[in-house]
Every structure is written in structure tokens, then in C-alpha cells.
Amino acid sequence: MSTNILDNEKHHKNLMLIDTHLKSINDNNKSSFKKCALATQYGLIPEVRTVILRKWVLKRQTLMFHTDLRSPKVKQLKHNPNCSLLFYSQTEQIQLRFRCRAHIHSHNRLAQYIYNETTQHQRELYEWDQAPSTPHPYSSLNEAKRHSQKINLKSAYDHFCVCVCNFTELDCLSLKKEGHVRFLYKWDKHGTLSATTLVA
Ligand SMILES: Cc1cc2nc3c(=O)[nH]c(=O)nc-3n(C[C@H](O)[C@H](O)[C@H](O)COP(=O)(O)O)c2cc1C
């Protein structure tokens, strides 16, 4: 049964709690909401991998992560921007599954702004001359660095991109001894939110 979210204290509280958990990634490096699984589809083949959540803005319905512009996941998202982000917190016993559309930002103001906030360590990930997921003859990045002609230190920004995932649905499952609780939140194109209780 769908309800108007604004009339419902229970949903308001639940969303505020989710907001607090996902905001915690900024001050708590050990937050279990820091890592999530990103699922994409390329043709008929699904693919899933771990990414680090870098930013969450509930009001804007956005989740963001950093990646390499040349990576297979970016190719897949450009081909089909529909994707899913999945979080599970063992501590909170909560699973969050977002249905999103991804937008890749590179060489623009947002990418530059976020790149300026990255650490040297993060930038190093993008300095590699060869595209991610292509085979190389070295067993580690350190070994590759010793063959420094393979590294182009200036190209990190060129390879860096921000993936902004705009979500329209959130399936929230809370595991509880007294009975699991599951809600499906949906935002329409005006940003109006509705909630449905689902069988867990
Ligand atoms: C804990 C963890 C965090 C990761 N975070 C990211 C990330 O934020 N961005 C990213 O592009 N890859 C990240 N990866 C690597 C991806 O999971 C994946 O292996 C790689 O990006 C290749 O994915 P693709 O071939 O689908 O593009 C992470 C891996 C692990 C294990």
C-alpha cells in the first residue's frame, strides 16, 4: 500500500537514519556504508564490482564514486546508464539497494572540483598509462613503477572521472529479530516521494 511520505513519521525517521548512515562516510573511514557494489549491464551480461562511495546527497538523490574514464564500467554506463548500487551494513543489519541512472563527469567543473579534493595517493591510481583492465606484463603497480616509462605522471586528471548516480528508487531492508522490515521508496520526476511496504 503506497502512502504519502510527508504524512508518515515512520518513513521520515527511517530516511533520516539512512541519511545519517550514508553521511557518516565523510567522518568515519571505517563506516560499513563506505563500500558498495555497482551493478551494470552490458548487452545481456550483468557485471558487478565494488566501489567506494565518495559523496551522498539525499536532497539531490545522488550517490557519487570516482573511477577511471577508460574503465570497462564507464564504457558500460555510457552505453546503458541504468545501474544499481547495493550496500550492506553488518553492524546496522541494513541492506540498501538503489536504482540509478549514471552520469559520467570528466574534464568539466565538477570533475575538476572533486579532483582538487583528492589525495596524492588517490591520484596515483589514475597515473597509469595503460587503461584499467588491459593486461600488462608486471605483477604489481610497484613493479610497473620501476619501469617508469609506463607511467605518465601528468595524465591523472585526464583519466579521472566522477560517476554521479541519480537514484529514483530505494529498496531498504532492515533485518530484525522481531521480524524483518522492508520498504520501497520511489521518487517521481518532480522529486515527490512515495513509500510501499514489501514482504521481506
Ligand atoms: C574495496 C574496493 C574498493 C574499490 N573502489 C573502487 C572505486 O571507488 N572505483 C573504481 O573504479 N574501482 C574500485 N575498485 C575496483 C573495482 O571493484 C574493479 O575491480 C575495477 O574498477 C574494474 O572494474 P571494471 O572492469 O568493471 O571497470 C575497488 C575494489 C575494491 C576491492
PDBQT file of the ligand as one rigid body, heavy atoms in Angstrom, charges set to zero:
ROOT
HETATM    1  C1  LIG A 301      37.361  -2.290  -1.562  1.00  0.00    +0.000 C 
HETATM    2  C2  LIG A 301      37.400  -1.925  -3.019  1.00  0.00    +0.000 A 
HETATM    3  C3  LIG A 301      37.109  -0.635  -3.396  1.00  0.00    +0.000 A 
HETATM    4  C4  LIG A 301      37.139  -0.258  -4.745  1.00  0.00    +0.000 A 
HETATM    5  N1  LIG A 301      36.805   1.019  -5.106  1.00  0.00    +0.000 NA
HETATM    6  C5  LIG A 301      36.791   1.364  -6.404  1.00  0.00    +0.000 A 
HETATM    7  C6  LIG A 301      36.359   2.678  -6.796  1.00  0.00    +0.000 A 
HETATM    8  O1  LIG A 301      35.978   3.525  -5.978  1.00  0.00    +0.000 OA
HETATM    9  N2  LIG A 301      36.383   2.978  -8.123  1.00  0.00    +0.000 N 
HETATM   10  C7  LIG A 301      36.788   2.062  -9.071  1.00  0.00    +0.000 A 
HETATM   11  O2  LIG A 301      36.795   2.406 -10.259  1.00  0.00    +0.000 OA
HETATM   12  N3  LIG A 301      37.184   0.815  -8.730  1.00  0.00    +0.000 NA
HETATM   13  C8  LIG A 301      37.189   0.443  -7.425  1.00  0.00    +0.000 A 
HETATM   14  N4  LIG A 301      37.560  -0.835  -7.059  1.00  0.00    +0.000 N 
HETATM   15  C9  LIG A 301      37.963  -1.794  -8.122  1.00  0.00    +0.000 C 
HETATM   16  C10 LIG A 301      36.691  -2.344  -8.805  1.00  0.00    +0.000 C 
HETATM   17  O3  LIG A 301      35.973  -3.159  -7.910  1.00  0.00    +0.000 OA
HETATM   18  C11 LIG A 301      37.001  -3.140 -10.079  1.00  0.00    +0.000 C 
HETATM   19  O4  LIG A 301      37.767  -4.262  -9.768  1.00  0.00    +0.000 OA
HETATM   20  C12 LIG A 301      37.773  -2.328 -11.128  1.00  0.00    +0.000 C 
HETATM   21  O5  LIG A 301      37.419  -0.958 -11.077  1.00  0.00    +0.000 OA
HETATM   22  C13 LIG A 301      37.479  -2.865 -12.542  1.00  0.00    +0.000 C 
HETATM   23  O6  LIG A 301      36.101  -2.742 -12.808  1.00  0.00    +0.000 OA
HETATM   24  P1  LIG A 301      35.507  -2.710 -14.298  1.00  0.00    +0.000 P 
HETATM   25  O7  LIG A 301      36.365  -3.658 -15.108  1.00  0.00    +0.000 OA
HETATM   26  O8  LIG A 301      34.099  -3.197 -14.151  1.00  0.00    +0.000 OA
HETATM   27  O9  LIG A 301      35.574  -1.304 -14.786  1.00  0.00    +0.000 OA
HETATM   28  C14 LIG A 301      37.509  -1.217  -5.735  1.00  0.00    +0.000 A 
HETATM   29  C15 LIG A 301      37.789  -2.526  -5.344  1.00  0.00    +0.000 A 
HETATM   30  C16 LIG A 301      37.742  -2.873  -4.019  1.00  0.00    +0.000 A 
HETATM   31  C17 LIG A 301      38.053  -4.297  -3.634  1.00  0.00    +0.000 C 
ENDROOT
TORSDOF 0
